[in-house]
């Protein structure tokens, strides 16, 4: 199978002609990292794809600038039967190469530096970094034993032998490094990540349930200083076992079916908050842990917000009409969202992107931009 022309086309798409990442992208057989994968069918269920059975689709999928879902819930595509139709949240993927390159660029890597890749997944970032800087400079960790074993074997078949460890990356890490790049999102920021950085080292990560990329340089006091980049990314949250904890499904059912303790007319049209990245990020910074859902039936849209403290909200409207809003529990979640939208409208944007970050050694992140401040802990 002639994969090289596909890899070159991918490199042309996600790198500049003079980029030093062009050759690694063009020389890694990405299809070998994703021999089987999951895709959604028309009913929202996951169906299995086997590359060897559909070689054309395999090449198109593996060498497109998209994430490829390899694991749903606790079931990896490599272990599924052709007839399997699974449900649940994706728990691992091969991150789309354009985003991998952006994260690597944020890392400010140079020759001879030791890199820790947190979130091995299918092994793409590890492969690209090993190609460019040598596998002896690259370490990768993941909580999933099978992901580590599969990546180790598939990279070895490419002649790459980085160190790969199975562990919960929110705990202790297996060394000290000049650069740490995480392709899983976290909140709070693990103090162990700062401890594993050499003084002057650089951290690149994302904040869970946001689109925020945090970059920071380690300082002599054991903390770090940096910023929230004027860039965005969405990575799966870190997990501590084979699957994520169950979500707030019972409270979502309440939000769908019950009348609110308070019913009002909203100021702004219904929005799919999950995909309105700036709004979603500020909501998560303001009220950590809000879970979301969104439905569209013809011209009618409904958004749901729920929180573990028992708060919930449902907003429904036709097209861009003012929505009818039902809310219950100790907090008024839709009111909180509308306050954020008021600020966004009045100021032409929110203060997140580009804000300065000071991180204390225990991992608490203090954000500031102008008069706006916030804390991530």
C-alpha positions as CSV (number, residue, x, y, z in Angstrom):
1,X,0.0,0.0,0.0
2,X,1.5,3.3,-1.1
3,X,0.9,5.5,2.0
4,X,3.8,7.9,1.4
5,X,2.0,10.1,-1.1
6,X,-0.9,10.5,1.4
7,X,1.5,11.4,4.2
8,X,3.2,14.0,2.0
9,X,-0.2,15.5,1.2
10,X,-1.0,15.6,4.9
11,X,2.3,17.4,5.6
12,X,1.5,19.9,2.9
13,X,-1.9,20.6,4.5
14,X,-0.8,21.0,8.2
15,X,2.7,22.5,7.9
16,X,4.4,25.3,6.0
17,X,6.9,24.5,3.2
18,X,9.8,25.6,5.4
19,X,8.5,24.0,8.6
20,X,10.8,21.6,10.4
21,X,7.8,19.5,11.3
22,X,7.1,18.8,7.6
23,X,9.5,15.9,7.3
24,X,8.2,14.1,10.5
25,X,4.6,14.4,9.3
26,X,5.5,13.1,5.8
27,X,7.6,10.2,7.1
28,X,5.3,8.7,9.7
29,X,2.9,6.0,8.5
30,X,0.0,7.3,10.5
31,X,-2.3,4.5,9.2
32,X,-0.3,2.0,11.2
33,X,-1.3,3.8,14.4
34,X,-5.0,3.5,13.6
35,X,-5.7,0.1,12.0
36,X,-9.3,0.2,13.3
37,X,-11.4,3.0,14.5
38,X,-14.9,4.1,15.5
39,X,-17.3,6.3,13.5
40,X,-20.8,7.5,14.4
41,X,-23.7,6.2,12.4
42,X,-26.9,8.2,11.6
43,X,-28.4,7.2,15.0
44,X,-25.5,8.5,17.1
45,X,-24.1,5.0,17.8
46,X,-20.5,4.1,17.2
47,X,-19.7,1.6,14.4
48,X,-16.4,-0.1,13.8
49,X,-14.2,0.5,10.8
50,X,-11.4,-1.9,9.9
51,X,-8.7,-0.4,7.7
52,X,-7.6,-3.6,6.0
53,X,-11.2,-4.2,4.9
54,X,-11.6,-0.7,3.5
55,X,-8.1,0.4,2.3
56,X,-9.3,3.5,0.5
57,X,-11.3,4.8,3.6
58,X,-8.3,3.8,5.7
59,X,-6.0,6.1,3.8
60,X,-8.5,8.9,3.7
61,X,-9.1,8.7,7.4
62,X,-5.6,8.2,8.6
63,X,-4.1,11.0,6.4
64,X,-6.8,13.6,6.9
65,X,-6.4,16.5,9.4
66,X,-9.0,15.1,11.8
67,X,-9.1,13.2,15.1
68,X,-9.7,9.5,14.7
69,X,-11.6,7.9,17.6
70,X,-10.0,4.6,18.7
71,X,-11.7,3.9,22.0
72,X,-15.3,4.5,23.2
73,X,-16.0,3.9,26.9
74,X,-13.9,0.9,27.8
75,X,-14.0,-0.7,24.4
76,X,-11.0,-0.2,22.1
77,X,-11.6,-0.6,18.3
78,X,-8.8,-3.2,18.2
79,X,-10.9,-5.4,20.5
80,X,-14.3,-4.9,19.0
81,X,-16.3,-7.3,16.8
82,X,-17.4,-6.1,13.3
83,X,-21.0,-6.2,14.4
84,X,-20.5,-4.1,17.5
85,X,-22.5,-0.9,17.9
86,X,-21.3,0.8,21.1
87,X,-22.4,3.8,23.0
88,X,-20.7,6.3,25.3
89,X,-18.0,9.0,25.3
90,X,-14.8,8.7,23.4
91,X,-11.9,7.8,25.7
92,X,-9.0,7.8,23.3
93,X,-8.2,9.1,19.8
94,X,-5.4,9.9,17.3
95,X,-5.4,13.7,17.6
96,X,-5.6,15.5,14.3
97,X,-2.1,16.2,13.1
98,X,-2.6,20.0,12.6
99,X,-3.4,20.3,16.3
100,X,-0.4,18.1,17.3
101,X,1.9,20.4,15.3
102,X,0.4,23.4,17.0
103,X,1.0,21.9,20.5
104,X,4.5,21.0,19.6
105,X,5.2,24.6,18.3
106,X,3.8,25.9,21.6
107,X,6.4,23.7,23.3
108,X,9.4,25.8,21.9
109,X,11.4,22.6,21.4
110,X,15.0,22.6,20.4
111,X,17.6,19.9,19.8
112,X,18.7,17.8,22.9
113,X,15.8,18.6,25.1
114,X,13.9,15.9,27.0
115,X,10.2,15.9,26.2
116,X,7.4,14.3,28.1
117,X,4.3,13.6,26.1
118,X,1.3,13.2,28.5
119,X,-1.5,11.2,26.8
120,X,0.1,8.7,24.5
121,X,-3.2,7.7,22.8
122,X,-2.4,6.3,19.4
123,X,1.2,7.6,19.6
124,X,1.1,10.4,17.0
125,X,2.8,13.2,18.9
126,X,5.4,10.7,20.3
127,X,6.1,9.5,16.7
128,X,6.5,13.0,15.3
129,X,8.7,14.2,18.1
130,X,10.8,11.0,18.0
131,X,11.3,11.5,14.2
132,X,12.5,15.0,14.7
133,X,14.5,14.9,17.9
134,X,15.4,11.2,18.3
135,X,13.4,8.7,20.4
136,X,16.0,8.8,23.2
137,X,14.8,12.3,24.0
138,X,11.1,11.4,24.1
139,X,9.0,9.9,27.0
140,X,5.3,9.2,26.8
141,X,2.7,8.2,29.5
142,X,-0.9,7.1,29.4
143,X,-3.3,5.7,32.0
144,X,-4.4,2.9,29.7
145,X,-2.1,-0.3,29.5
146,X,-3.3,-1.4,26.1
147,X,-2.8,2.1,24.6
148,X,0.8,2.0,25.8
149,X,1.4,-1.6,24.6
150,X,-0.1,-0.9,21.2
151,X,1.8,2.4,20.7
152,X,5.1,0.8,21.9
153,X,4.7,-2.0,19.3
154,X,3.6,0.1,16.4
155,X,6.3,2.7,17.0
156,X,8.9,-0.1,17.2
157,X,7.8,-1.3,13.8
158,X,8.7,2.2,12.5
159,X,12.1,1.9,14.1
160,X,11.2,4.2,17.0
161,X,11.8,3.2,20.6
162,X,10.8,6.1,23.0
163,X,10.2,5.3,26.7
164,X,6.5,4.7,27.3
165,X,5.0,4.2,30.8
166,X,1.6,3.2,32.0
167,X,0.5,5.5,34.8
168,X,-2.0,8.1,36.0
169,X,-0.3,11.2,34.9
170,X,-2.0,13.3,37.6
171,X,0.3,11.6,40.1
172,X,4.0,11.2,40.2
173,X,5.9,11.3,36.8
174,X,8.9,9.1,35.9
175,X,11.6,11.7,35.6
176,X,12.4,15.4,35.0
177,X,12.1,17.1,31.7
178,X,12.8,20.3,29.7
179,X,9.4,20.3,28.1
180,X,6.0,18.7,29.0
181,X,3.2,18.7,26.4
182,X,-0.2,17.3,27.4
183,X,-2.8,16.2,24.9
184,X,-5.3,15.4,27.6
185,X,-7.0,18.3,29.5
186,X,-6.8,18.7,33.3
187,X,-8.3,20.6,36.1
188,X,-6.7,21.2,38.5
189,X,-3.2,21.4,37.1
190,X,-1.3,18.6,38.8
191,X,1.5,19.9,41.1
192,X,3.6,16.8,39.9
193,X,3.8,18.4,36.5
194,X,5.6,21.4,37.8
195,X,7.8,19.2,40.0
196,X,8.8,17.2,36.9
197,X,9.9,20.3,35.0
198,X,13.5,21.5,35.1
199,X,13.9,25.2,36.1
200,X,13.3,27.2,32.9
201,X,11.3,24.3,31.5
202,X,8.1,24.8,29.6
203,X,4.6,23.3,30.1
204,X,1.9,23.2,27.4
205,X,-1.5,21.9,28.4
206,X,-5.2,22.5,28.2
207,X,-7.8,23.1,30.9
208,X,-10.6,20.5,31.1
209,X,-14.0,21.5,29.7
210,X,-12.5,24.5,28.0
211,X,-10.7,25.3,24.8
212,X,-7.9,27.0,26.6
213,X,-4.2,26.3,25.9
214,X,-2.0,27.2,28.8
215,X,1.7,27.7,28.3
216,X,4.1,28.5,31.1
217,X,7.8,28.7,32.0
218,X,8.9,27.2,35.3
219,X,10.3,29.7,37.7
220,X,12.9,29.3,40.5
221,X,10.3,29.1,43.2
222,X,8.8,25.9,41.8
223,X,5.9,27.7,40.2
224,X,5.5,29.0,36.6
225,X,4.5,32.1,34.7
226,X,2.9,32.2,31.2
227,X,-0.4,32.9,29.4
228,X,-3.5,31.5,27.9
229,X,-2.6,31.4,24.3
230,X,-4.7,33.2,21.6
231,X,-5.3,29.8,20.2
232,X,-7.7,27.0,21.2
233,X,-7.9,23.2,21.4
234,X,-10.3,20.6,22.7
235,X,-8.8,17.5,24.3
236,X,-10.5,14.7,26.3
237,X,-10.2,15.2,30.0
238,X,-7.7,13.0,31.9
239,X,-9.2,9.9,33.4
240,X,-8.1,7.7,36.2
241,X,-9.4,4.3,35.0
242,X,-10.9,2.5,32.0
243,X,-13.8,5.0,31.6
244,X,-15.1,8.4,32.8
245,X,-17.3,8.6,35.8
246,X,-21.0,8.7,35.0
247,X,-22.4,12.2,34.2
248,X,-25.4,13.9,35.7
249,X,-27.9,11.9,33.7
250,X,-30.7,12.0,36.3
251,X,-30.4,15.8,36.6
252,X,-30.4,16.1,32.8
253,X,-33.7,14.2,32.8
254,X,-35.0,16.7,35.3
255,X,-33.9,19.6,33.1
256,X,-35.7,18.0,30.1
257,X,-39.0,17.2,31.8
258,X,-39.7,19.5,34.8
259,X,-41.1,22.9,35.1
260,X,-38.6,25.3,36.7
261,X,-38.8,26.9,40.1
262,X,-38.3,30.1,38.1
263,X,-39.5,30.6,34.6
264,X,-38.5,33.7,32.6
265,X,-37.8,35.0,29.1
266,X,-34.1,35.1,28.2
267,X,-32.4,38.0,26.6
268,X,-30.3,36.2,24.0
269,X,-31.1,33.4,21.5
270,X,-30.5,29.8,22.5
271,X,-26.9,28.8,21.8
272,X,-25.1,25.4,21.6
273,X,-22.7,26.3,24.5
274,X,-20.5,23.3,24.0
275,X,-19.6,24.5,20.5
276,X,-19.4,28.2,21.4
277,X,-15.9,27.8,22.7
278,X,-15.3,31.2,24.2
279,X,-18.6,31.1,26.1
280,X,-18.0,27.5,27.2
281,X,-14.6,28.3,28.5
282,X,-15.7,31.3,30.5
283,X,-18.6,29.4,31.9
284,X,-16.3,26.7,33.1
285,X,-13.9,29.2,34.7
286,X,-16.9,30.9,36.4
287,X,-18.7,27.7,37.5
288,X,-16.5,24.6,37.2
289,X,-18.3,21.4,36.4
290,X,-21.3,22.5,34.4
291,X,-22.5,19.8,32.0
292,X,-24.3,20.6,28.8
293,X,-26.6,19.3,26.2
294,X,-28.3,20.7,23.1
295,X,-31.1,19.6,20.8
296,X,-32.5,20.9,17.6
297,X,-35.8,19.8,16.1
298,X,-36.6,21.6,12.9
299,X,-36.5,25.3,13.8
300,X,-36.7,24.7,17.6
301,X,-33.5,24.7,19.7
302,X,-33.2,23.7,23.3
303,X,-30.1,24.0,25.5
304,X,-29.6,22.3,28.9
305,X,-27.2,23.2,31.7
306,X,-26.8,21.1,34.9
307,X,-24.4,21.1,37.8
308,X,-23.5,18.6,40.6
309,X,-24.9,21.0,43.2
310,X,-28.4,20.3,41.8
311,X,-28.8,23.4,39.7
312,X,-30.3,23.1,36.2
313,X,-31.6,25.2,33.4
314,X,-33.5,24.6,30.1
315,X,-33.8,27.3,27.5
316,X,-36.0,26.7,24.4
317,X,-37.0,28.8,21.5
318,X,-37.8,28.9,17.7
319,X,-34.9,30.1,15.6
320,X,-33.5,33.3,17.2
321,X,-36.6,34.2,19.2
322,X,-36.1,35.0,22.9
323,X,-36.1,31.7,24.8
324,X,-38.4,30.5,27.5
325,X,-36.1,29.6,30.4
326,X,-36.8,27.1,33.2
327,X,-34.3,27.0,36.1
328,X,-34.1,25.1,39.4
329,X,-31.7,24.3,42.2
330,X,-29.5,26.7,44.3
331,X,-28.1,28.6,41.3
332,X,-29.5,30.2,38.2
333,X,-27.2,28.7,35.6
334,X,-28.8,30.4,32.6
335,X,-28.6,33.8,34.4
336,X,-24.9,33.2,34.9
337,X,-24.5,32.4,31.2
338,X,-26.4,35.6,30.2
339,X,-24.1,37.7,32.4
340,X,-21.1,36.3,30.5
341,X,-22.9,37.0,27.2
342,X,-23.6,40.6,28.4
343,X,-20.0,41.1,29.0
344,X,-19.1,39.6,25.6
345,X,-21.5,41.8,23.9
346,X,-20.5,45.0,25.7
347,X,-16.8,44.5,25.4
348,X,-16.7,42.8,22.0
349,X,-15.1,39.6,23.5
350,X,-14.1,38.0,26.8
351,X,-10.8,38.3,28.7
352,X,-9.6,34.7,28.6
353,X,-7.4,34.5,25.5
354,X,-4.1,36.3,26.0
355,X,-4.6,36.6,29.8
356,X,-1.4,36.2,31.9
357,X,-1.1,33.2,34.2
358,X,0.9,32.8,37.4
359,X,1.0,29.3,38.7
360,X,1.9,28.5,42.3
361,X,4.0,25.3,43.1
362,X,0.8,23.5,44.2
363,X,-0.7,24.0,40.7
364,X,-3.2,26.8,41.4
365,X,-3.4,29.1,38.3
366,X,-4.1,32.8,38.8
367,X,-5.4,34.5,35.6
368,X,-5.3,38.3,35.0
369,X,-6.1,40.5,32.0
370,X,-6.7,44.2,32.7
371,X,-9.0,44.4,35.7
372,X,-10.3,40.9,35.2
373,X,-9.0,38.1,37.4
374,X,-9.9,34.5,38.0
375,X,-8.4,31.3,39.5
376,X,-8.2,27.8,38.3
377,X,-7.9,25.2,41.1
